[in-house]
Amino acid sequence: MPKTRIYQDSELTLNDTVKLSDDAFGHIVRVLRLSEGDTVALFNGKEPVQYTAKLVDVKKKEASAEIIKQEVIANESPVNIHLGQGISRGDRMDYTLQKSVELGVNKITPLFTERCGVKLSGERLAKKHDQWQKIVISACEQSGRCIVPEVAEPMYLEDWLAQETNSLKLNLHPKAKHSIMTLPVDSTESALQVRLLIGPEGGLSDDEISKANEADFQDILLGPRVLRTETAALTAITALQCRFGDLA
């Protein structure tokens, strides 16, 4: 199996030859300096399939790959987690996105909250959203996932809370009665869906917590210590995977 895994945003079919995207070409040929005849693993983010491909027709500015093998990759978790993450400053948000994908999260919605402290709009917001999606793709390349989680358009917390869903809704609270491990939920469900709300630095305001409760979010406790926003998100996802998912 090739060591190099690359996201290729196109239809992939066994025995076909596909022109590499600019991003894939740049990483494979310019960065890794692979050449004609070398093999790579390609995935398109839409199906749980990985394709082994041989580089052909490598030129200065483009290259193609002949798909010679396909393999179903069954490493998606049985628990579907939609993370609503309060936007945090600097590289903390990037770190949360990267590691949550490694832990198996399925969708991420960046949220503007009262204490997020990040002012983004217009072109700056569009560029940041594109950057976040690229971080998620890179995390999939590294972790072996073939289904690329979506980074949804950033929105205000109130709008996210108002979305209709049948998912189990969870929000962290230091005075909650239950932890993830003691939640009264049937863990035998084959396809549990969870919406996990995590505040930014400084957490959610009392008013935001009340609005989350009104939207049927259950308060959960992670432990006796105060966790930073990125630590809280990853700890909660890990606990969910341990109880309902595929982390032993």
C-alpha positions in Angstrom: 0.0 0.0 0.0 1.4 3.4 -0.9 2.6 5.6 2.0 1.5 8.8 0.3 -2.3 9.6 0.6 -3.7 12.5 -1.4 -7.1 14.0 -1.7 -8.3 14.3 -5.3 -11.5 16.1 -5.8 -12.9 14.2 -8.8 -14.6 11.0 -9.8 -12.2 8.1 -9.4 -12.8 4.8 -11.3 -10.7 1.7 -11.5 -8.6 1.4 -14.6 -9.2 5.1 -15.6 -6.6 7.8 -15.8 -7.3 11.0 -14.0 -5.5 14.4 -14.2 -4.3 15.5 -10.8 -5.8 18.6 -9.3 -3.4 21.6 -8.8 -3.2 20.9 -5.1 -2.5 17.2 -5.6 0.1 17.8 -8.3 1.8 20.4 -6.1 2.1 18.1 -3.1 3.0 14.9 -5.0 5.4 16.3 -7.6 6.7 19.6 -6.3 6.9 18.8 -2.6 7.4 15.1 -2.4 9.3 15.0 -5.8 7.6 11.7 -6.9 8.1 10.9 -10.5 6.5 8.8 -13.3 5.9 5.2 -12.2 5.6 6.0 -8.5 2.4 5.0 -6.8 0.2 7.0 -4.5 -3.2 6.5 -2.7 -6.0 8.7 -3.8 -9.4 9.4 -2.2 -12.1 11.8 -3.2 -13.7 12.5 0.2 -17.2 11.2 -0.9 -16.9 7.5 -0.6 -15.1 5.0 1.8 -12.8 3.9 -0.9 -9.1 4.4 -1.4 -7.5 4.0 -4.9 -3.9 3.0 -5.6 -2.7 5.0 -8.6 0.5 5.1 -10.7 1.8 8.4 -11.9 1.9 8.8 -15.6 2.6 11.7 -18.1 4.4 13.8 -15.5 5.2 17.3 -16.8 6.4 20.5 -15.3 3.0 21.9 -14.5 0.7 18.8 -14.5 0.5 15.1 -14.2 -2.0 12.3 -14.4 -2.5 9.1 -12.4 -3.6 5.7 -13.7 -5.9 4.0 -11.1 -4.8 0.4 -10.8 -6.5 -0.8 -7.6 -9.4 0.1 -5.3 -10.0 -0.8 -1.7 -12.9 -0.2 0.7 -11.7 1.5 3.9 -14.0 0.8 6.8 -12.7 3.2 9.5 -15.6 5.6 10.0 -17.0 5.5 13.5 -20.5 4.2 14.2 -21.3 7.4 16.1 -21.9 10.5 13.9 -20.6 13.6 15.7 -21.5 17.2 14.5 -19.3 19.6 16.5 -20.5 23.1 17.0 -17.3 24.9 17.9 -17.1 28.4 19.2 -14.5 30.1 17.1 -11.2 30.5 19.0 -8.2 32.7 18.4 -5.0 31.9 16.5 -4.0 28.3 15.9 -6.3 26.9 18.6 -9.2 26.6 16.1 -6.9 25.0 13.6 -5.7 22.5 16.2 -9.3 21.6 17.2 -10.3 21.0 13.6 -7.3 18.8 12.9 -7.5 16.7 16.0 -11.3 16.3 16.0 -11.0 14.9 12.4 -8.4 12.4 13.6 -10.8 11.4 16.4 -13.6 10.8 13.9 -15.9 13.8 13.9 -18.2 14.0 10.9 -19.1 17.7 10.6 -17.9 20.9 12.1 -19.8 24.2 12.3 -17.7 27.2 13.5 -19.9 29.4 15.7 -19.9 33.1 16.5 -20.7 33.4 20.2 -20.6 36.3 22.7 -17.1 35.5 23.9 -15.5 34.2 20.7 -13.3 37.4 20.4 -12.8 36.8 16.6 -14.0 39.3 14.1 -14.4 37.8 10.6 -16.6 38.8 7.8 -16.7 39.0 4.0 -13.6 38.0 2.2 -11.6 37.4 5.4 -14.2 35.0 6.6 -14.3 33.2 3.2 -10.6 32.8 3.2 -10.6 31.5 6.8 -13.4 29.0 5.9 -11.4 27.7 3.0 -8.3 27.4 5.2 -10.3 25.4 7.8 -11.6 23.0 5.1 -8.0 22.4 3.9 -6.9 21.6 7.4 -9.7 19.0 7.6 -8.6 17.5 4.2 -5.0 17.3 5.4 -6.1 15.6 8.6 -7.9 13.0 6.5 -4.8 12.4 4.4 -2.8 11.8 7.6 -5.3 9.7 9.5 -6.4 7.3 6.8 -10.0 8.6 6.5 -11.6 8.6 3.0 -14.8 10.5 3.9 -13.9 14.2 4.3 -15.9 16.0 7.1 -17.6 19.2 6.0 -16.7 22.5 7.6 -20.0 24.2 7.4 -20.4 28.0 6.8 -19.7 29.8 10.1 -22.9 31.0 11.8 -24.2 32.5 15.0 -24.9 30.2 17.8 -28.6 31.0 18.0 -29.1 29.9 14.3 -27.2 26.7 14.9 -29.4 25.9 18.0 -32.5 26.5 16.0 -31.7 23.9 13.3 -34.0 20.9 13.3 -32.3 17.6 14.2 -33.0 14.3 15.9 -29.5 14.1 17.2 -28.6 13.7 20.9 -27.6 17.3 21.9 -24.9 17.8 24.4 -23.3 20.9 26.0 -20.5 21.0 28.6 -21.3 22.5 32.0 -19.2 22.3 35.2 -22.3 21.6 37.4 -24.0 19.0 35.2 -25.4 15.8 36.8 -24.1 13.4 34.2 -20.8 12.7 32.4 -20.8 11.2 28.9 -20.2 7.8 30.5 -23.3 8.1 32.7 -25.7 9.6 30.3 -29.0 7.7 30.2 -28.7 6.8 26.5 -29.2 3.5 24.8 -25.6 2.7 23.7 -26.8 -0.2 21.6 -28.2 2.1 18.9 -26.4 1.3 15.6 -26.2 4.8 14.3 -26.2 7.3 17.1 -26.0 10.9 16.0 -24.7 13.6 18.4 -24.5 17.3 18.3 -21.7 18.5 20.6 -21.6 22.2 21.6 -18.2 23.6 22.7 -17.7 27.3 23.7 -14.7 29.4 22.8 -12.1 30.8 25.2 -14.1 32.0 28.2 -16.9 29.6 27.5 -20.5 30.2 26.8 -22.4 33.0 28.6 -25.1 32.1 31.1 -27.7 33.3 28.5 -26.2 31.1 25.8 -26.3 28.1 28.1 -29.9 28.8 28.9 -30.7 29.1 25.2 -29.0 25.8 24.6 -31.0 24.1 27.3 -34.2 25.6 25.8 -33.1 23.9 22.5 -33.0 20.6 24.3 -29.2 20.4 24.8 -28.3 18.3 27.8 -25.5 19.6 30.1 -22.7 17.1 30.6 -19.6 17.1 32.9 -16.1 16.2 31.8 -14.5 16.3 35.2 -13.5 18.5 38.1 -10.9 20.6 36.2 -11.4 23.6 33.9 -10.4 22.7 30.4 -9.3 25.0 27.6 -11.7 25.1 24.6 -9.5 22.9 22.4 -8.9 20.4 25.2 -12.6 20.3 26.0 -13.6 19.5 22.5 -11.1 16.7 22.0 -11.8 15.2 25.4 -15.6 15.2 24.8 -15.1 13.6 21.4 -12.8 11.0 22.8 -15.3 10.1 25.6 -18.1 9.8 23.0 -16.0 7.5 20.9 -15.1 5.4 23.9 -18.7 4.9 24.9 -20.6 4.9 21.6 -17.9 4.7 18.9 -14.8 2.7 18.0 -12.1 3.7 20.6 -11.3 0.9 22.9 
